[in-house]
Amino acid sequence: MKIILANPRGFCAGVNMAIESLEKALALFGSPLYVYHEIVHNRPIVERFRKQGVVFVDDISEVPFGGTLLYSAHGVSPEIREQSKVRNLRAIDATCPLVTKVHMEAVKFAKEGYTILLIGHEGHDEVLGTMGEAPSSIILVEDTDDVAKLSFPAEAKLAFLTQTTLSVDEARIVIDALRKKFPQIVGPNKDDICYATQNRQEAVRDLVPEVDVVLVLGSQNSSNSQRLAEIARGTGRAAHLIDRAGELKNEWFDSSDTVLITAGASAPEEHVQACVDHLRKTFGAEVESRTVREEHVNFPLPRELRVLA
């Protein structure tokens, strides 16, 4: 067996910042410490923080008055920020700056009188936060079927934005459909899909022709991890999305297979290495690391933590 390790893979700058923020907040304020939604969409990380006294909530009313609350990397709506103030919470904003950029674009377009068509997945934490910036001005569009159902006059002021963790190819199909149906539509100056999402997808596209099986480390509720598995399956390869090595099944592999291993932007490297170790021991796999694109992006800790530090 041969393993090809895709680079880049795993943690992006936004996830690194969010996890470091939660670790720093725990060190400064102790537990219980509250996080609005999961800090990142990764089950092992959430489990680890729960054991350290972190409480993940879906409603601000679950946080005691005066408590410490950290906003997850996916961002929150202005309504959530207002609820935090009412409860006198110490709020720490670990929203990924690339998500914040989309929020600012939504506010800008709404103030200019545009109806905003947000391309994304219904119910995703990031989508809920973005739509909350201008709820009366944003319509969610998930696919080309949704585009077909839209009806606006020719003079309507329309703009589009996208969730940051979408498939680049699928987002482009929806954007092209919107532009064809509504030639007057405008969009952001730069693609909203984050650099890390694009780079990990590019690595899978470039390397998948050489392999028989693809392993994606990541959780089922991780949009960017799901997209990596979908890209691999779209080429006819078997692809498995798993959280950890304990979920591996030997019947997925033949001893002569070439296996591509990658990881979503919120998946820890330790679980990648555990899968590599398992395949080495079980199938005598040899490992080759392949870099498709370099990444050198870092985001600072939230202002609330930098001031205390």
Phi, psi and chi 1 to 4 in degrees:
 res  aa     phi    psi   chi1   chi2   chi3   chi4
   1 MET       -  147.0  178.1  177.8  -74.3      -
   2 LYS  -123.5  135.2  176.7 -179.0  177.5 -178.9
   3 ILE  -108.6  130.0  -65.0  170.9      -      -
   4 ILE  -106.6  118.3  -62.5  177.7      -      -
   5 LEU   -91.5  117.7  -82.9  178.8      -      -
   6 ALA   -78.0  135.1      -      -      -      -
   7 ASN  -127.6  131.2  -74.3  -58.2      -      -
   8 PRO   -81.5  159.0   27.1  -32.8      -      -
   9 ARG  -152.6  166.2   65.8  176.3 -179.5  -85.6
  10 GLY    71.8 -153.2      -      -      -      -
  11 PHE   -50.5  133.4  -76.9    0.3      -      -
  12 CYS   -97.7  176.2   63.1      -      -      -
  13 ALA   -63.2  -38.1      -      -      -      -
  14 GLY   -65.8  -40.9      -      -      -      -
  15 VAL   -68.1  -44.2  166.8      -      -      -
  16 ASN   -54.7  -46.3  -91.8  -36.3      -      -
  17 MET   -63.3  -44.4  179.2  -87.8  -71.3      -
  18 ALA   -64.3  -44.3      -      -      -      -
  19 ILE   -67.0  -43.7  -68.4  172.5      -      -
  20 GLU   -62.2  -36.7 -172.3  179.4  -11.1      -
  21 SER   -62.6  -44.3  -63.2      -      -      -
  22 LEU   -67.6  -39.4 -173.8   47.4      -      -
  23 GLU   -62.9  -43.3  -69.7  171.1  -18.3      -
  24 LYS   -65.2  -42.5  179.5   72.4   73.3  174.0
  25 ALA   -63.3  -39.8      -      -      -      -
  26 LEU   -61.5  -42.1  -86.3  170.9      -      -
  27 ALA   -65.0  -36.4      -      -      -      -
  28 LEU   -81.4  -41.0  -72.3  168.2      -      -
  29 PHE  -114.0  -11.5  -52.0  118.3      -      -
  30 GLY    71.7 -170.6      -      -      -      -
  31 SER  -115.4  159.0   61.3      -      -      -
  32 PRO   -73.1  142.4   28.3  -34.8      -      -
  33 LEU  -127.0  137.4 -170.2  147.7      -      -
  34 TYR  -107.2  144.3  -62.4   82.2      -      -
  35 VAL  -128.2  130.7  177.5      -      -      -
  36 TYR   -79.8  114.0 -172.8   69.7      -      -
  37 HIS    66.0 -179.8  -65.1  -37.6      -      -
  38 GLU   -68.6  140.5  -65.2 -177.2  -12.6      -
  39 ILE   -57.3  -44.5 -178.9   64.7      -      -
  40 VAL  -143.2  162.9  -65.2      -      -      -
  41 HIS   -84.8   75.3  -75.3  158.6      -      -
  42 ASN  -149.0  118.8 -175.4  -95.9      -      -
  43 ARG   -63.2  -46.6 -169.4  170.8   59.9  178.9
  44 PRO   -60.7  -36.5  -26.7   36.5      -      -
  45 ILE   -67.6  -44.6  -70.3  173.4      -      -
  46 VAL   -61.0  -43.4  169.5      -      -      -
  47 GLU   -61.2  -41.6  -69.6  170.6   -3.0      -
  48 ARG   -62.1  -44.3  172.3  165.0   66.3   86.7
  49 PHE   -70.9  -33.6  -81.2  119.3      -      -
  50 ARG   -58.5  -41.0  -82.8 -156.4  177.9  106.1
  51 LYS   -64.7  -21.0  -68.8  175.4 -177.5  176.0
  52 GLN   -93.8    6.6  -64.0  177.8   53.9      -
  53 GLY    96.9   11.9      -      -      -      -
  54 VAL   -83.5  135.8  173.3      -      -      -
  55 VAL  -113.1  118.8 -178.4      -      -      -
  56 PHE   -93.1  126.6  -62.8   94.4      -      -
  57 VAL  -123.4  154.8  -58.8      -      -      -
  58 ASP  -112.2    2.6  -67.7  -40.2      -      -
  59 ASP  -146.1  132.5 -164.8  -55.4      -      -
  60 ILE   -61.9  -26.3  -62.6  -60.8      -      -
  61 SER   -64.1  -15.3   65.1      -      -      -
  62 GLU   -78.7  -10.5  -60.9  175.1   58.2      -
  63 VAL   -96.0  126.7 -174.7      -      -      -
  64 PRO   -61.3  148.9  -18.5   29.8      -      -
  65 PHE   -52.8  133.6  -82.1   85.4      -      -
  66 GLY    80.2    3.6      -      -      -      -
  67 GLY   -75.4  176.0      -      -      -      -
  68 THR  -103.8  126.6  -60.5      -      -      -
  69 LEU  -128.4  132.4  175.0   69.1      -      -
  70 LEU  -111.5  129.9 -169.0  139.2      -      -
  71 TYR   -81.2  135.8  -59.6  139.9      -      -
  72 SER   -70.3  173.2   80.3      -      -      -
  73 ALA   -62.1  -19.7      -      -      -      -
  74 HIS   -83.3   -8.6  -54.8  104.1      -      -
  75 GLY    86.9  164.0      -      -      -      -
  76 VAL  -136.4  165.5  -62.5      -      -      -
  77 SER   -84.6  162.7   67.3      -      -      -
  78 PRO   -57.5  -31.6  -26.4   35.7      -      -
  79 GLU   -61.3  -40.5 -179.5 -176.0    0.7      -
  80 ILE   -66.1  -40.6  -62.1  -58.4      -      -
  81 ARG   -62.6  -39.6  -63.5  178.2 -169.7  -83.4
  82 GLU   -67.1  -41.5 -171.7   58.2   35.4      -
  83 GLN   -61.5  -35.9  -70.0  177.3   19.0      -
  84 SER   -64.6  -40.6  -64.2      -      -      -
  85 LYS   -64.3  -42.4  -70.1  179.0 -177.1  176.0
  86 VAL   -60.3  -35.6  169.7      -      -      -
  87 ARG   -90.6    6.3  -63.5 -176.5   72.9   81.0
  88 ASN    55.7   44.7 -166.1   31.9      -      -
  89 LEU   -86.3  147.1  -57.7 -177.8      -      -
  90 ARG   -81.9  101.6  178.9 -165.4  -76.0  117.6
  91 ALA   -97.7  130.8      -      -      -      -
  92 ILE  -117.2  121.5  -59.1  165.5      -      -
  93 ASP   -97.6  101.4 -170.8   -2.9      -      -
  94 ALA  -101.2   25.6      -      -      -      -
  95 THR   -61.1  134.9  -57.1      -      -      -
  96 CYS   -59.9  132.2  172.6      -      -      -
  97 PRO   -56.6  -27.5  -26.8   35.9      -      -
  98 LEU   -73.4  -29.1  -59.9  179.5      -      -
  99 VAL   -73.2  -41.9  173.9      -      -      -
 100 THR   -56.8  -38.4  -60.8      -      -      -
 101 LYS   -57.6  -43.5  167.6 -178.4  170.8  -74.6
 102 VAL   -65.4  -40.7  179.6      -      -      -
 103 HIS   -58.3  -44.8  -77.4 -136.8      -      -
 104 MET   -64.9  -37.3  -66.4  171.8   65.6      -
 105 GLU   -65.1  -38.9  -70.5  165.5  -13.9      -
 106 ALA   -62.8  -45.6      -      -      -      -
 107 VAL   -61.3  -43.6  170.6      -      -      -
 108 LYS   -61.6  -50.5  170.5 -179.2  171.9  -69.5
 109 PHE   -63.2  -39.7  -79.0  132.3      -      -
 110 ALA   -63.9  -42.4      -      -      -      -
 111 LYS   -64.1  -28.9  -75.9 -178.1  177.0  177.6
 112 GLU   -86.6    4.1  -66.6  174.1   -4.1      -
 113 GLY    87.1   16.6      -      -      -      -
 114 TYR   -84.6  148.2  -74.7   89.5      -      -
 115 THR   -89.2  126.0  -65.4      -      -      -
 116 ILE  -101.6  126.8  -58.2  161.0      -      -
 117 LEU  -100.4  107.3  -54.2  177.1      -      -
 118 LEU   -93.6  116.2  175.4   62.1      -      -
 119 ILE   -86.2  118.1  -56.0  167.4      -      -
 120 GLY  -178.8 -172.2      -      -      -      -
 121 HIS  -105.6  126.7  -62.1  -59.2      -      -
 122 GLU   -57.3  133.8 -174.7  173.8    5.8      -
 123 GLY    86.8  -11.1      -      -      -      -
 124 HIS   -65.8  140.0 -170.0  -80.1      -      -
 125 ASP   -53.6  -42.3  -67.8  -15.6      -      -
 126 GLU   -64.7  -41.8 -178.8 -172.8  -32.3      -
 127 VAL   -64.2  -41.3  165.7      -      -      -
 128 LEU   -61.1  -42.7  -65.4  175.0      -      -
 129 GLY   -66.1  -43.2      -      -      -      -
 130 THR   -65.9  -44.8  -57.7      -      -      -
 131 MET   -63.8  -29.0  -66.1 -171.2   75.2      -
 132 GLY   -68.9  -14.9      -      -      -      -
 133 GLU   -71.2  -30.3  -67.4  -74.0   -2.4      -
 134 ALA  -155.1   66.4      -      -      -      -
 135 PRO   -59.4  -29.1   16.7  -29.0      -      -
 136 SER   -83.0   -6.9   62.2      -      -      -
 137 SER  -114.7   -3.8  -60.2      -      -      -
 138 ILE  -115.2  133.9  -58.6  179.5      -      -
 139 ILE  -119.7  130.3  -62.9  170.8      -      -
 140 LEU   -81.1  133.0 -179.1   63.8      -      -
 141 VAL  -124.7  119.0  176.5      -      -      -
 142 GLU   -96.9  -30.7  -66.1 -161.8   82.1      -
 143 ASP  -159.0 -176.3   50.4   33.8      -      -
 144 THR   -68.5  -24.6   53.6      -      -      -
 145 ASP   -63.5  -39.7  -71.8  -19.2      -      -
 146 ASP   -65.4  -37.5  -74.2  -13.5      -      -
 147 VAL   -60.8  -42.9  174.7      -      -      -
 148 ALA   -61.8  -28.4      -      -      -      -
 149 LYS   -82.5  -12.6  -62.7  171.5 -172.4  172.9
 150 LEU   -74.9  145.6  -65.1  171.7      -      -
 151 SER  -142.8  117.0  178.2      -      -      -
 152 PHE  -137.8  149.3  -65.3  100.0      -      -
 153 PRO   -67.3  158.8   20.8  -30.6      -      -
 154 ALA   -59.7  -28.6      -      -      -      -
 155 GLU   -90.1    1.9   67.9  -84.5   10.2      -
 156 ALA   -62.0  139.3      -      -      -      -
 157 LYS   -86.2  110.0  -68.1 -176.9   68.8  174.0
 158 LEU  -121.9  142.6  -59.7  176.3      -      -
 159 ALA  -137.8  154.5      -      -      -      -
 160 PHE  -123.2  150.1   71.6   84.4      -      -
 161 LEU  -136.3  163.8  -63.3  171.9      -      -
 162 THR  -131.9  148.4   66.1      -      -      -
 163 GLN   -59.2  144.0  179.4 -178.6  -32.2      -
 164 THR   -74.9  -17.6   63.0      -      -      -
 165 THR  -108.6   22.9   53.4      -      -      -
 166 LEU   -76.9  164.7  -63.5  179.7      -      -
 167 SER   -66.7  128.6  158.5      -      -      -
 168 VAL   -58.2  -44.2  175.6      -      -      -
 169 ASP   -65.7  -45.2  -68.9  -20.7      -      -
 170 GLU   -68.0  -38.7  -70.9 -177.6    6.2      -
 171 ALA   -62.2  -40.3      -      -      -      -
 172 ARG   -64.1  -38.0 -179.6   57.0   51.1 -163.6
 173 ILE   -61.8  -43.4  -70.1  169.7      -      -
 174 VAL   -69.4  -41.8  177.7      -      -      -
 175 ILE   -61.5  -43.0  -68.3  168.6      -      -
 176 ASP   -62.2  -39.2  -71.7  -13.7      -      -
 177 ALA   -65.1  -40.1      -      -      -      -
 178 LEU   -64.5  -43.4  -75.0  171.0      -      -
 179 ARG   -67.4  -33.8  -75.3 -177.3  164.8  145.7
 180 LYS   -69.3  -41.3 -177.2  176.4 -179.1  179.6
 181 LYS   -78.9  -34.2 -172.8  167.8 -175.3  177.1
 182 PHE  -128.5   82.5  -52.5  109.5      -      -
 183 PRO   -58.1  -22.1  -22.3   33.0      -      -
 184 GLN   -81.9   -5.7   77.2  -86.1   29.4      -
 185 ILE   -65.1  143.7 -160.9  167.4      -      -
 186 VAL  -118.9  162.4  -61.0      -      -      -
 187 GLY  -140.4 -178.0      -      -      -      -
 188 PRO   -66.6  159.2   24.6  -32.5      -      -
 189 ASN   -64.3  -30.1  -67.1  -31.3      -      -
 190 LYS  -132.5  145.9 -171.7  167.5 -178.6  -89.7
 191 ASP   -51.2  134.0 -164.7  -19.1      -      -
 192 ASP   -76.2  -23.5  -74.6  -28.6      -      -
 193 ILE   -63.7  128.2  -62.9  177.0      -      -
 194 CYS   -69.8  155.3   90.5      -      -      -
 195 TYR   -56.9  -40.6   77.9   93.9      -      -
 196 ALA   -68.7  -42.3      -      -      -      -
 197 THR   -58.9  -47.0  -64.0      -      -      -
 198 GLN   -63.7  -44.4  -64.3 -168.7   52.0      -
 199 ASN   -64.8  -40.7  -69.6  -12.5      -      -
 200 ARG   -68.6  -36.8  -79.6  147.5 -169.1   73.0
 201 GLN   -67.3  -40.6  -69.7  177.2   13.3      -
 202 GLU   -61.0  -41.1 -179.8 -173.8    8.6      -
 203 ALA   -62.5  -42.9      -      -      -      -
 204 VAL   -64.8  -44.7  170.2      -      -      -
 205 ARG   -59.5  -42.2  -80.2 -166.6 -157.6   90.8
 206 ASP   -70.0  -35.2  -76.8    6.5      -      -
 207 LEU   -97.8  -22.5  -62.2  172.3      -      -
 208 VAL   -62.3  -28.9   74.9      -      -      -
 209 PRO   -61.0  -20.1  -25.5   36.6      -      -
 210 GLU   -89.7   -4.1  -57.1  177.6   37.6      -
 211 VAL  -122.1  168.3  -51.2      -      -      -
 212 ASP  -103.8  -34.0  -55.7  -68.8      -      -
 213 VAL  -136.4  146.5 -177.1      -      -      -
 214 VAL  -123.1  130.9  179.2      -      -      -
 215 LEU  -108.8  126.9  -74.9 -179.5      -      -
 216 VAL  -114.7  119.4 -179.9      -      -      -
 217 LEU   -84.7  124.1  -84.5  -64.3      -      -
 218 GLY   164.9  166.1      -      -      -      -
 219 SER   -92.5  159.1  -69.4      -      -      -
 220 GLN   -64.8  -27.3  -65.1  -62.8  -36.4      -
 221 ASN   -91.9   10.3   64.5  -22.4      -      -
 222 SER   -91.7  111.2  165.8      -      -      -
 223 SER   -60.1  -45.9  177.8      -      -      -
 224 ASN   -69.4  -31.1   75.6   86.7      -      -
 225 SER   -69.0  -42.2  -60.2      -      -      -
 226 GLN   -59.2  -39.0  -73.8  -79.3    6.7      -
 227 ARG   -64.6  -36.8  -56.9  -65.0   81.4   75.8
 228 LEU   -62.4  -44.1  -64.9  175.0      -      -
 229 ALA   -65.1  -39.8      -      -      -      -
 230 GLU   -63.6  -40.2  -73.0  172.7    3.5      -
 231 ILE   -61.1  -43.7  -71.3  168.2      -      -
 232 ALA   -64.3  -45.1      -      -      -      -
 233 ARG   -65.1  -30.1  -69.1  175.2 -171.0  135.0
 234 GLY   -64.8  -17.2      -      -      -      -
 235 THR   -95.9    2.8   67.8      -      -      -
 236 GLY    90.4    1.4      -      -      -      -
 237 ARG   -84.1  149.1  -55.9  -54.4 -167.3  -82.4
 238 ALA   -71.2  133.7      -      -      -      -
 239 ALA  -136.5  135.6      -      -      -      -
 240 HIS  -125.3  125.6  -54.0  -78.4      -      -
 241 LEU  -101.0  116.1  175.4   60.9      -      -
 242 ILE  -136.0  156.7   59.5  174.0      -      -
 243 ASP   -85.9  -35.3  -88.3  -54.6      -      -
 244 ARG  -155.6  168.1   42.1  171.1   67.6   92.2
 245 ALA   -62.5  -27.1      -      -      -      -
 246 GLY   -62.6  -15.1      -      -      -      -
 247 GLU   -91.4   -5.4  -61.9  170.0   31.2      -
 248 LEU   -64.4  143.0  -73.5  172.1      -      -
 249 LYS  -122.9  125.0  -63.9 -179.0  179.9  178.7
 250 ASN   -62.1  -25.8  -69.9  -20.9      -      -
 251 GLU   -69.5  -10.0   57.5  -96.9   32.1      -
 252 TRP   -70.3  -16.6  -69.4  -14.8      -      -
 253 PHE  -125.6  152.1  -49.2   98.6      -      -
 254 ASP  -109.5  153.6  -71.8  -35.3      -      -
 255 SER   -65.4  -17.1   57.9      -      -      -
 256 SER   -98.2    4.4   59.7      -      -      -
 257 ASP   -68.5  151.7  -80.6  -15.9      -      -
 258 THR  -102.9  125.1  -62.3      -      -      -
 259 VAL  -116.1  125.5 -179.0      -      -      -
 260 LEU   -92.5  129.0  175.7   64.0      -      -
 261 ILE  -117.9  127.6  -59.0 -177.5      -      -
 262 THR  -136.2 -179.0 -173.6      -      -      -
 263 ALA  -150.7  140.6      -      -      -      -
 264 GLY   -64.9  169.1      -      -      -      -
 265 ALA   -69.7   -9.2      -      -      -      -
 266 SER  -116.0   13.9   52.8      -      -      -
 267 ALA   -97.0  127.7      -      -      -      -
 268 PRO   -68.0  143.5  -16.3   30.3      -      -
 269 GLU   -64.3  -28.8  177.7   64.6   14.3      -
 270 GLU   -58.9  -32.0   64.9 -165.9   82.5      -
 271 HIS   -77.8  -29.6  -64.0  -65.0      -      -
 272 VAL   -62.1  -49.3  171.8      -      -      -
 273 GLN   -65.6  -32.7  -65.8  -56.6  -37.9      -
 274 ALA   -66.1  -36.7      -      -      -      -
 275 CYS   -67.3  -41.4  -72.4      -      -      -
 276 VAL   -59.3  -45.9  170.5      -      -      -
 277 ASP   -60.5  -41.9  -69.4  -17.0      -      -
 278 HIS   -62.4  -45.5  175.2   86.3      -      -
 279 LEU   -69.9  -30.5  -64.9  178.8      -      -
 280 ARG   -64.7  -48.0  -87.2  176.2  164.5  157.4
 281 LYS   -68.9  -38.7  -68.2  174.2 -176.2  174.7
 282 THR   -84.3  -37.8  -51.8      -      -      -
 283 PHE  -121.5    5.0  -64.2   99.5      -      -
 284 GLY    64.1   32.8      -      -      -      -
 285 ALA   -64.6  141.6      -      -      -      -
 286 GLU  -102.1  148.1  -63.7 -178.7   -6.8      -
 287 VAL  -116.5  134.7 -178.0      -      -      -
 288 GLU  -128.3  129.3  177.0 -174.2   -8.4      -
 289 SER   -96.1  131.3 -175.1      -      -      -
 290 ARG  -126.5  123.1  -60.8  -86.5  -72.0  -82.7
 291 THR  -103.6  120.8  -60.6      -      -      -
 292 VAL   -93.5  -35.4  171.2      -      -      -
 293 ARG  -153.7  139.7 -169.1  169.3  -62.6  -82.7
 294 GLU   -82.6  148.4  -61.9  -79.1   -7.5      -
 295 GLU  -127.3  132.4  -71.4 -177.3   -8.4      -
 296 HIS  -139.6   50.8  -55.7  -74.6      -      -
 297 VAL  -109.0  135.1  179.9      -      -      -
 298 ASN  -137.3  141.7  -69.6  -72.8      -      -
 299 PHE  -115.5  138.9  -65.6  140.4      -      -
 300 PRO   -70.7  160.6   27.3  -34.9      -      -
 301 LEU   -62.8  157.4  -71.0  175.7      -      -
 302 PRO   -55.8  149.5  -24.2   33.2      -      -
 303 ARG   -54.1  -38.8  177.4 -178.6   52.1   81.9
 304 GLU   -60.0  -33.9  -59.7   90.0  -10.7      -
 305 LEU   -85.3  -34.1  -67.8  175.4      -      -
 306 ARG   -63.3  -38.9  -65.1 -159.5  -55.0  -87.8
 307 VAL   -62.9  -43.8  168.5      -      -      -
 308 LEU   -69.3  -37.3  -71.3  168.9      -      -
 309 ALA   -65.3      -      -      -      -      -
